[in-house]
């Protein structure tokens, strides 16, 4: 984050909160029940004031990631889990984080990701890690194709809504801003891989072919779906909750919303048996995605 910040703007608080969420879902930094750093430790590491950290911690506490108890410190109570039978990506019995699946997909020569989600927040954080591995030369995909399907956030929906005032436009405006920020970052991260050259080798581009498309449908998803290289699917449902959020002007309000980061994901993979549960789920999910994609329109 750089040197110690003195400003306490909502944008800085949001960036810190995003960093903390990404660490909680990366599969290696924290585990459920483990100790969470103090405000001072986080402020020193991230290069921001303790007030900024305090406000960011308030966000992730309201979202159910951590819990503070007097006399026992702060504990992690939720991380992103994937229920899977793929042992090589386990971080514990029956569970793994999303990140290793994204990274494993990028280890193939041809990478193809189809994603239907509310925003690109989860995906963007994990693509950043995979991108760093590509830029360092650790992995070398020849082609990356990403199709990101998002809801048209101009459409009215049950969420996000101000609990006290359902006609308040600010929760939806906040969601639009989050969606734009992470979608733009995702596109830039991937397209940069075609621009960057590896240190010392003089190559014209890290990845010869990169194709990123973002489209919208007039339908809010009830969960998130990741299709990885046509062979695996990760699917998780959103939980509808009431939670406190901080708006751009610093005001806190309680909204009805869904939590995407931390949603439990279920893993399915194709195998030799086309009639197996995994094979059928991946094929059906791909057909569903394609049918929505064919009827979508480019994101605005």
LUMRO-921547 format. One line per 10 residues: number of its first residue (from 1); their letters; for each residue x, y, z of N, C-alpha, C. Coordinates in steps of 0.2 Angstrom, whole numbers, padded with zeros to 4 digits. Each point is the difference from the previous one (the first is absolute). Last residue first. Layout:
BEGIN
NUM = A = X:Y:Z:X:Y:Z:X:Y:Z ~ ...
END
This chain:
BEGIN
300 = XXXXXXXXXX = -0110:-0013:-0103:0000:0008:-0001:0004:0003:0006 ~ -0001:-0026:-0013:0000:0004:0006:0001:0007:-0001 ~ -0010:-0018:-0018:0006:0003:0002:-0001:0004:0006 ~ -0018:-0018:-0004:0002:0005:-0004:0007:0003:0003 ~ -0015:-0025:-0001:0002:0005:0004:0002:0006:-0005 ~ -0007:-0023:-0005:-0006:0005:0001:0002:0006:0003 ~ 0015:-0019:-0003:-0003:0002:-0007:-0005:0005:0000 ~ 0009:-0008:0021:0005:0004:-0004:-0003:0002:-0007 ~ -0012:-0015:0014:-0001:0007:0002:0005:0005:-0004 ~ 0001:-0023:-0005:-0007:0002:-0002:-0001:0007:0003
290 = XXXXXXXXXX = 0020:-0011:0006:0000:0002:-0008:-0007:0003:-0001 ~ 0003:-0009:0022:0004:0006:-0001:-0001:0003:-0008 ~ -0010:-0021:0006:-0004:0006:0003:0004:0006:-0002 ~ 0011:-0019:-0006:-0006:0001:-0005:-0004:0006:0003 ~ 0018:-0008:0013:0002:0003:-0006:-0005:0002:-0004 ~ -0006:-0012:0019:0002:0007:0002:0003:0004:-0006 ~ -0005:-0023:-0003:-0006:0003:0001:0001:0008:0002 ~ 0019:-0015:-0001:-0004:0001:-0007:-0006:0004:0000 ~ 0011:-0006:0021:0004:0005:-0004:-0003:0001:-0007 ~ -0011:-0016:0014:0000:0007:0002:0004:0005:-0004
280 = XXXXXXXXXX = 0001:-0023:-0005:-0006:0003:-0002:-0001:0007:0003 ~ 0020:-0012:0005:-0001:0001:-0007:-0006:0003:-0002 ~ 0002:-0006:0023:0005:0005:-0002:-0001:0002:-0007 ~ -0012:-0019:0008:-0003:0006:0002:0005:0006:-0002 ~ 0000:-0021:-0016:0002:0002:0007:-0003:0006:0002 ~ 0000:-0010:-0022:-0006:0000:0003:0001:0001:0008 ~ 0018:-0002:-0017:-0004:0006:-0002:-0007:0001:0004 ~ 0025:-0011:0006:-0007:-0002:0000:-0005:0006:-0002 ~ 0024:0002:0004:-0001:-0004:-0006:-0007:-0002:-0001 ~ 0002:0022:0013:0005:-0005:0000:-0002:-0005:-0006
270 = XXXXXXXXXX = -0004:0027:0011:-0001:-0005:-0005:0005:-0006:0001 ~ -0008:0017:0020:0005:-0001:-0005:-0002:-0005:-0005 ~ -0008:0018:0022:-0002:-0006:-0004:0005:0000:-0006 ~ -0005:0013:0026:0004:-0001:-0005:-0002:-0006:-0004 ~ -0010:0021:0017:0000:-0007:-0001:0004:-0002:-0007 ~ 0000:0022:0020:0000:-0002:-0007:0000:-0008:0000 ~ -0007:0021:0018:0003:-0006:-0001:-0001:-0003:-0007 ~ 0003:0026:0008:-0005:-0005:-0002:0003:-0007:-0001 ~ 0013:0021:0004:-0002:-0005:0005:-0005:-0005:-0001 ~ -0001:0022:-0013:0007:-0002:0003:-0002:-0004:0006
260 = XXXXXXXXXX = -0019:0009:-0009:0003:-0004:-0005:0007:-0003:0002 ~ -0024:0010:0011:0007:-0001:0001:0003:-0005:-0005 ~ -0023:0018:0000:0003:-0007:0000:0007:0000:0001 ~ -0021:0017:0009:0005:-0001:-0005:0002:-0008:0000 ~ -0015:0022:0013:-0001:-0007:-0002:0005:-0001:-0006 ~ 0006:0019:0018:-0004:-0002:-0006:-0001:-0007:0000 ~ 0007:0023:0017:-0001:-0007:-0001:-0004:-0002:-0006 ~ 0018:0021:0005:-0007:-0002:0000:-0001:-0007:0000 ~ 0019:0022:0004:-0001:-0007:0000:-0008:-0001:0000 ~ 0018:0021:-0009:-0006:-0002:0004:-0001:-0008:-0001
250 = XXXXXXXXXX = 0017:0013:-0012:0002:-0002:0007:-0006:-0002:0004 ~ 0000:0006:-0024:0001:0006:0004:0001:-0002:0008 ~ -0002:-0017:-0017:0005:0005:-0002:0001:0006:0004 ~ -0011:-0021:0012:-0001:0003:-0007:0005:0005:-0001 ~ -0002:-0024:0015:0002:0007:0001:-0001:0003:-0007 ~ -0014:-0021:0013:0005:0002:-0005:0002:0007:0001 ~ -0013:-0023:0013:0002:0007:0000:0005:0001:-0005 ~ -0020:-0020:-0001:0007:0002:0002:0001:0007:0000 ~ -0018:-0023:-0005:0000:0008:0002:0007:0001:0003 ~ -0006:-0020:-0019:0001:0002:0007:-0001:0007:0001
240 = XXXXXXXXXX = 0000:-0023:-0017:-0003:0006:0000:0000:0002:0008 ~ 0017:-0017:-0015:-0005:0001:0006:-0003:0007:0000 ~ 0010:-0015:-0022:0000:0005:0004:-0005:0000:0006 ~ 0013:-0021:-0013:-0006:0004:0001:0002:0006:0004 ~ 0016:-0016:-0017:-0002:0002:0007:-0006:0004:0000 ~ 0018:-0016:-0017:-0006:0003:0001:-0002:0001:0007 ~ 0020:-0008:-0020:-0001:0002:0007:-0007:0004:0001 ~ 0013:-0019:-0019:-0005:0005:0002:0000:0001:0007 ~ 0016:-0011:-0022:-0002:0000:0007:-0005:0006:0001 ~ 0009:-0006:-0022:0001:-0006:0004:-0003:0000:0007
230 = XXXXXXXXXX = 0003:0018:-0017:-0005:-0005:-0003:0000:-0006:0004 ~ 0013:0019:0006:0003:-0003:-0006:-0005:-0006:-0002 ~ -0010:0011:0020:0008:0000:-0001:0002:-0004:-0005 ~ -0022:0014:0011:0001:-0005:-0005:0008:0000:-0002 ~ -0018:0011:0021:0007:0000:-0004:0001:-0006:-0004 ~ -0021:0015:0014:0002:-0006:-0004:0007:0001:-0003 ~ -0019:0010:0021:0006:0001:-0004:0002:-0007:-0004 ~ -0025:0010:0010:0006:-0003:0002:0005:0002:-0005 ~ -0022:0006:-0002:-0001:-0002:0006:0007:-0003:0003 ~ -0003:0020:-0020:0001:-0007:0002:-0002:-0001:0007
220 = XXXXXXXXXX = -0011:0018:-0016:0004:0000:0005:0002:-0008:0002 ~ -0008:0013:-0024:-0001:-0006:0005:0005:0000:0005 ~ -0001:0010:-0023:-0005:0004:0004:-0003:-0005:0006 ~ 0025:0000:-0013:-0006:-0003:-0001:-0005:0004:0005 ~ 0027:0004:-0012:-0006:0001:0005:-0006:-0004:-0002 ~ 0029:-0001:-0005:-0007:0001:-0002:-0004:0000:0005 ~ 0028:0000:-0008:-0005:0001:0005:-0007:0002:-0002 ~ 0026:-0012:-0008:-0006:0003:-0002:-0005:0001:0006 ~ 0027:-0005:-0009:-0004:0001:0006:-0006:0004:-0003 ~ 0024:-0014:-0009:-0007:0003:-0002:-0005:0000:0006
210 = XXXXXXXXXX = 0028:-0004:-0009:-0004:0002:0006:-0007:0003:-0003 ~ 0025:-0013:-0009:-0007:0002:-0001:-0004:0001:0006 ~ 0024:-0003:0001:-0001:0002:-0007:-0007:0002:-0001 ~ 0014:0003:0023:-0005:-0005:-0003:-0002:0002:-0007 ~ 0017:0012:0010:0000:-0006:0005:-0004:-0005:-0003 ~ 0012:0017:-0017:-0005:-0001:0005:0000:-0006:0004 ~ 0018:0007:-0014:-0005:0005:-0002:-0006:0000:0005 ~ 0025:-0009:0006:-0006:-0002:-0003:-0004:0006:-0001 ~ 0022:-0002:0011:-0001:0004:-0006:-0006:-0002:-0004 ~ 0012:-0007:0022:-0001:-0005:-0006:-0002:0004:-0007
200 = XXXXXXXXXX = 0004:0009:0024:0006:-0002:-0003:-0001:-0005:-0006 ~ -0021:0004:0015:0006:0003:0002:0006:-0003:-0004 ~ -0025:0000:-0010:0004:-0003:0005:0006:0003:0001 ~ -0021:0014:-0010:0006:-0005:-0002:0003:-0003:0006 ~ -0026:0012:-0005:0006:-0001:0004:0005:-0004:-0004 ~ -0022:0004:-0009:0004:0006:0000:0007:-0002:0003 ~ -0018:-0015:0001:0002:0001:-0007:0005:0005:-0001 ~ -0010:-0002:0021:0004:-0006:-0001:0002:-0001:-0007 ~ -0015:0017:0007:0007:0002:0002:0005:-0006:-0002 ~ -0024:-0003:-0001:0003:0003:-0006:0007:0002:0001
190 = XXXXXXXXXX = -0011:-0008:0019:0001:-0006:-0005:0003:0003:-0006 ~ -0005:0015:0018:0004:-0005:0002:0002:-0005:-0006 ~ -0017:0016:-0003:0007:0003:0000:0005:-0005:0001 ~ -0023:-0006:0003:0002:0001:-0007:0007:0002:-0001 ~ -0008:-0001:0022:0000:-0007:-0003:0003:0001:-0007 ~ -0006:0020:0011:0007:-0003:0002:0001:-0007:-0003 ~ -0021:0010:-0004:0006:0004:-0003:0006:-0003:0002 ~ -0018:-0008:0011:0000:-0003:-0007:0005:0004:-0004 ~ -0003:0006:0023:0003:-0007:-0001:0000:-0002:-0007 ~ -0010:0021:0005:0007:0000:0002:0003:-0007:-0001
180 = XXXXXXXXXX = -0023:0003:-0005:0004:0003:-0005:0008:0000:0002 ~ -0016:-0008:0016:0000:-0005:-0006:0005:0003:-0006 ~ -0005:0013:0020:0005:-0006:0001:0000:-0004:-0006 ~ -0014:0018:-0001:0007:0002:0000:0004:-0006:0001 ~ -0023:-0004:0000:0003:0001:-0006:0007:0002:0000 ~ -0011:-0003:0020:0002:-0006:-0003:0002:0001:-0007 ~ -0007:0019:0012:0006:-0003:0003:0002:-0007:-0003 ~ -0020:0010:-0006:0005:0004:-0003:0007:-0002:0003 ~ -0019:-0010:0009:0001:-0002:-0007:0005:0004:-0003 ~ -0006:0006:0021:0003:-0006:0000:0001:-0003:-0007
170 = XXXXXXXXXX = -0010:0022:0003:0007:-0001:0001:0003:-0007:0001 ~ -0024:0010:-0004:0004:-0003:-0006:0007:-0001:0002 ~ -0024:-0001:0014:0006:0003:0000:0005:-0003:-0005 ~ -0023:-0008:0006:0001:0005:-0006:0007:0004:0000 ~ -0007:-0015:0019:0001:-0004:-0006:0001:0004:-0007 ~ 0004:0005:0027:-0003:0003:-0006:0001:-0003:-0006 ~ 0007:-0009:0021:-0004:0005:0002:-0004:0004:-0005 ~ 0016:-0017:-0005:-0005:-0003:0004:-0005:0005:0002 ~ 0014:0001:-0023:0000:0003:0007:-0005:-0003:0004 ~ 0010:-0014:-0020:-0005:0005:0001:0001:0002:0007
160 = XXXXXXXXXX = 0012:-0015:-0023:0000:0003:0007:-0005:0005:0001 ~ -0010:-0019:-0008:0006:0003:0003:0004:0004:-0005 ~ -0020:-0009:-0006:-0002:0000:0007:0006:0002:0004 ~ -0003:0011:-0025:0001:-0007:0003:-0002:0000:0008 ~ 0000:0015:-0027:-0001:0000:0007:0000:-0008:0003 ~ 0016:0010:-0020:-0007:-0003:0001:-0001:0000:0007 ~ 0020:0008:-0010:-0005:0005:0000:-0007:-0003:0001 ~ 0021:-0012:-0001:-0002:0002:0007:-0004:0007:-0001 ~ 0005:-0024:-0014:-0001:0007:-0001:-0003:0004:0006 ~ 0016:-0023:0001:-0007:0003:0000:0000:0007:-0002
150 = XXXXXXXXXX = 0019:-0017:-0008:-0002:0003:0006:-0007:0003:-0001 ~ 0022:-0017:-0011:-0008:0001:0000:-0002:0004:0006 ~ 0024:-0006:-0014:-0003:0002:0006:-0007:0002:-0001 ~ 0021:-0014:-0012:-0006:0003:-0002:-0004:0001:0007 ~ 0027:-0005:-0011:-0005:0001:0006:-0006:0003:-0002 ~ 0025:-0013:-0009:-0007:0003:-0002:-0005:0000:0006 ~ 0028:-0003:-0008:-0004:0001:0006:-0007:0003:-0003 ~ 0025:-0014:-0009:-0007:0004:-0001:-0004:0000:0006 ~ 0022:-0009:0001:0000:0003:-0007:-0006:0004:-0002 ~ 0013:-0006:0025:-0006:-0001:-0004:0001:0003:-0007
140 = XXXXXXXXXX = 0016:-0005:0021:0001:0003:-0007:-0006:-0002:-0004 ~ 0012:0002:0027:-0005:-0004:-0004:0000:0004:-0007 ~ 0016:0008:0015:-0001:-0007:0003:-0005:-0004:-0004 ~ 0008:0023:-0004:0002:-0005:-0004:-0001:-0007:0003 ~ -0006:0023:0007:0006:-0002:0002:0003:-0006:-0004 ~ -0022:0009:-0004:0005:0005:-0001:0007:-0002:0002 ~ -0018:-0014:0004:0001:0000:-0007:0006:0005:-0001 ~ -0008:-0002:0022:0004:-0006:-0002:0001:0000:-0008 ~ -0013:0018:0009:0007:0000:0002:0004:-0006:-0002 ~ -0023:0000:-0004:0003:0004:-0005:0008:0001:0002
130 = XXXXXXXXXX = -0015:-0012:0014:0002:-0004:-0006:0004:0004:-0005 ~ -0009:0011:0019:0006:-0005:0002:0002:-0004:-0006 ~ -0018:0015:-0003:0006:0004:0001:0006:-0005:0002 ~ -0022:-0008:-0002:0003:0000:-0007:0007:0004:0001 ~ -0015:-0002:0018:0004:-0006:-0001:0004:0000:-0007 ~ -0014:0018:0007:0005:-0001:0005:0005:-0006:-0001 ~ -0020:0005:-0014:0006:0004:-0001:0006:-0001:0005 ~ -0021:-0012:0002:0004:-0002:-0005:0006:0004:-0001 ~ -0016:0006:0016:0004:-0006:0002:0005:-0002:-0006 ~ -0014:0019:-0005:0004:0001:0006:0004:-0006:0002
120 = XXXXXXXXXX = -0017:0007:-0018:0006:-0004:-0001:0005:0000:0006 ~ -0028:0000:0000:0006:0005:-0002:0006:-0004:-0001 ~ -0020:-0012:0001:-0003:0006:0001:0005:0006:-0001 ~ 0001:-0024:-0014:0001:0003:0007:-0003:0006:0001 ~ 0009:-0020:-0018:-0006:0003:0001:-0001:0002:0008 ~ 0021:-0009:-0019:-0003:0002:0007:-0006:0004:-0001 ~ 0020:-0016:-0014:-0007:0003:-0001:-0002:0001:0007 ~ 0025:-0005:-0012:-0004:0001:0006:-0007:0003:-0002 ~ 0024:-0013:-0010:-0006:0003:-0002:-0005:0000:0006 ~ 0027:-0004:-0010:-0004:0002:0006:-0006:0002:-0003
110 = XXXXXXXXXX = 0022:-0015:-0009:-0006:0004:-0002:-0004:0001:0006 ~ 0019:-0011:0004:0003:0004:-0005:-0006:0005:-0003 ~ 0000:-0007:0026:-0001:-0003:-0006:0003:0004:-0006 ~ -0001:0006:0023:0006:-0004:-0001:-0001:-0003:-0007 ~ -0017:0013:0011:0005:0004:-0004:0006:-0004:-0002 ~ -0017:-0009:0014:-0003:0001:-0007:0005:0004:-0005 ~ 0005:-0003:0023:0001:-0007:-0004:-0003:0001:-0007 ~ -0003:0018:0015:0007:0000:-0002:0001:-0007:-0004 ~ -0021:0004:0009:0001:0005:-0005:0008:-0001:-0003 ~ -0007:-0013:0018:-0003:-0003:-0006:0001:0005:-0006
100 = XXXXXXXXXX = 0008:0005:0022:0004:-0005:-0003:-0003:-0003:-0007 ~ -0012:0018:0014:0007:0002:-0004:0003:-0006:-0003 ~ -0020:-0002:0014:-0001:0001:-0007:0007:0001:-0003 ~ 0000:-0015:0022:-0002:0007:-0002:-0001:0000:-0008 ~ -0005:-0022:0016:0005:0003:-0003:-0002:0008:-0002 ~ -0008:-0026:0014:-0001:0007:-0002:0006:0003:-0003 ~ -0003:-0023:0009:-0006:0002:-0003:-0001:0007:-0002 ~ 0019:-0005:0016:-0005:-0005:-0002:-0006:0002:-0003 ~ 0020:0016:-0003:-0002:-0003:0006:-0005:-0006:-0002 ~ 0009:0014:-0016:0004:0003:0006:-0002:-0003:0006
90 = XXXXXXXXXX = 0000:-0009:-0027:-0003:0000:0007:0005:0005:0004 ~ 0002:-0008:-0023:-0001:0007:0001:-0003:0001:0007 ~ 0005:-0022:-0009:0006:0004:-0001:-0001:0008:0001 ~ -0018:-0017:0001:0005:0000:0006:0006:0005:-0001 ~ -0026:-0002:-0009:0007:0001:-0004:0005:0001:0006 ~ -0024:-0001:0002:0003:-0006:0001:0007:0000:-0003 ~ -0016:0020:0012:0003:-0003:-0006:0002:-0007:0002 ~ -0011:0026:0009:-0001:-0008:0001:0002:-0003:-0006 ~ 0008:0024:0009:-0002:-0003:-0006:-0001:-0008:0002 ~ 0002:0026:0013:0001:-0007:0000:-0003:-0003:-0007
80 = XXXXXXXXXX = 0009:0025:0014:-0004:-0003:-0006:0002:-0008:-0001 ~ -0001:0012:0024:0004:0001:-0006:-0004:-0003:-0005 ~ -0004:0008:0027:-0003:-0002:-0006:0006:0001:-0005 ~ 0002:0005:0023:-0005:-0004:0001:-0003:-0002:-0007 ~ 0023:0010:0014:-0003:-0001:-0006:-0006:-0005:0000 ~ 0009:0017:0021:0001:-0007:-0003:-0003:0000:-0007 ~ 0010:0018:0021:-0004:-0001:-0006:0001:-0007:-0003 ~ 0003:0006:0027:0003:0003:-0006:-0005:-0002:-0006 ~ -0002:-0004:0025:0003:-0006:-0005:0002:0002:-0006 ~ -0009:0015:0017:0004:-0005:0004:0003:-0005:-0004
70 = XXXXXXXXXX = -0022:0011:-0009:0005:0004:0005:0004:-0006:0004 ~ -0008:-0003:-0026:-0003:-0001:0007:0005:0003:0005 ~ -0007:0000:-0028:0004:0002:0005:-0003:-0001:0007 ~ 0000:-0010:-0028:-0004:0002:0006:0005:0002:0006 ~ -0003:-0003:-0030:0004:-0001:0007:-0005:0002:0005 ~ -0009:-0002:-0022:0006:-0003:-0001:0004:-0001:0007 ~ -0023:0011:-0006:0001:-0007:0003:0007:-0004:-0001 ~ -0010:0023:-0005:-0001:-0005:-0006:0001:-0007:0003 ~ 0004:0019:0014:-0007:0000:-0002:-0002:-0005:-0005 ~ 0023:0003:0005:-0004:-0002:0006:-0007:-0001:-0002
60 = XXXXXXXXXX = 0013:0011:-0015:0001:-0007:-0001:-0003:-0004:0006 ~ -0001:0024:0000:-0003:-0003:-0006:0000:-0007:0000 ~ 0012:0011:0016:-0007:0001:0002:-0004:-0003:-0006 ~ 0023:0002:-0003:-0001:-0005:0004:-0008:-0001:0002 ~ 0009:0019:-0011:0000:-0006:-0005:-0002:-0006:0004 ~ 0002:0020:0012:-0006:0000:-0004:0000:-0006:-0004 ~ 0019:0002:0013:-0006:-0001:0004:-0006:0000:-0004 ~ 0020:0006:-0010:0000:-0008:0001:-0006:-0001:0004 ~ 0005:0022:-0003:-0002:-0003:-0007:-0001:-0007:0001 ~ 0008:0012:0019:-0007:0001:-0002:-0002:-0003:-0006
50 = XXXXXXXXXX = 0022:-0002:0006:-0004:-0004:0003:-0007:0001:-0001 ~ 0017:0007:-0019:-0002:0002:0007:-0004:-0006:0003 ~ 0017:-0007:-0020:-0006:0005:0001:-0001:0001:0007 ~ 0015:-0016:-0012:0002:0006:-0001:-0005:0006:0000 ~ 0001:-0026:0003:-0003:0003:-0006:0002:0007:-0001 ~ 0008:-0012:0019:0002:-0004:-0006:-0003:0003:-0006 ~ -0004:0010:0021:0007:0000:-0002:0002:-0003:-0006 ~ -0022:-0001:0008:0001:0007:-0002:0008:0000:-0002 ~ -0008:-0020:0009:-0003:0001:-0006:0002:0007:-0003 ~ 0006:-0005:0022:0004:-0005:-0004:-0003:0001:-0008
40 = XXXXXXXXXX = -0011:0011:0018:0006:0003:-0001:0004:-0004:-0005 ~ -0021:-0008:0006:-0001:0006:-0004:0007:0003:-0001 ~ 0000:-0026:0004:-0002:0006:0004:-0001:0006:-0005 ~ -0001:-0026:-0009:0004:0005:0002:-0003:0006:0004 ~ -0010:-0025:0001:0000:0005:-0005:0005:0006:0002 ~ -0002:-0029:0005:0000:0007:0003:0000:0005:-0006 ~ -0013:-0024:-0003:0007:0003:0001:0000:0007:0003 ~ -0019:-0014:-0007:0002:-0001:0006:0007:0003:0002 ~ -0005:-0005:-0025:-0005:0001:0005:0002:-0002:0007 ~ 0019:0008:-0017:-0005:-0006:0000:-0005:0002:0006
30 = XXXXXXXXXX = 0019:0014:-0018:-0003:-0001:0006:-0004:-0006:0000 ~ 0015:0006:-0018:0002:0005:0005:-0003:-0002:0007 ~ -0004:-0013:-0021:0006:-0001:0004:0002:0005:0005 ~ -0020:0000:-0015:0002:-0007:0001:0006:-0002:0004 ~ -0012:0021:-0008:0005:-0002:-0004:0002:-0008:0001 ~ -0017:0017:0010:-0002:-0005:-0004:0005:-0003:-0005 ~ 0003:0017:0017:-0004:-0005:0004:-0002:-0006:-0005 ~ 0012:0019:-0008:0005:-0004:0004:-0004:-0006:0003 ~ -0012:0016:-0012:0004:-0004:-0004:0004:-0005:0003 ~ -0012:0017:0012:-0004:-0006:-0002:0004:-0004:-0004
20 = XXXXXXXXXX = 0011:0019:0007:-0001:-0005:0006:-0005:-0006:-0002 ~ 0004:0018:-0016:0006:-0004:0001:-0001:-0005:0006 ~ -0017:0015:-0004:0000:-0005:-0006:0007:-0004:0001 ~ -0004:0017:0015:-0005:-0005:0001:0001:-0005:-0005 ~ 0013:0019:-0003:0002:-0004:0006:-0004:-0006:0001 ~ -0008:0016:-0016:0006:-0004:-0002:0003:-0005:0005 ~ -0017:0015:0006:-0003:-0006:-0004:0006:-0004:-0003 ~ 0005:0020:0012:-0003:-0005:0005:-0002:-0006:-0004 ~ 0007:0018:-0012:0006:-0003:0003:-0003:-0006:0005 ~ -0016:0014:-0011:0003:-0004:-0005:0006:-0004:0003
10 = XXXXXXXXXX = -0012:0016:0013:-0004:-0007:-0001:0004:-0004:-0005 ~ 0014:0018:0014:-0005:0000:-0005:-0003:-0007:0000 ~ 0017:0012:0014:-0004:-0006:0003:-0006:0000:-0005 ~ 0027:0010:0001:-0006:0001:-0002:-0005:-0006:0002 ~ 0024:0000:0003:-0003:0005:0005:-0008:0001:-0002 ~ 0020:-0021:-0005:-0004:0005:-0002:-0003:0004:0006 ~ 0024:-0013:-0005:-0005:0001:0005:-0005:0005:-0003 ~ 0015:-0012:-0018:0001:0003:0006:-0007:0001:0004 ~ -0001:-0019:-0018:0004:0006:0000:0001:0002:0007 ~ -0012:-0020:-0008:-0004:0006:0000:0004:0006:0000
END
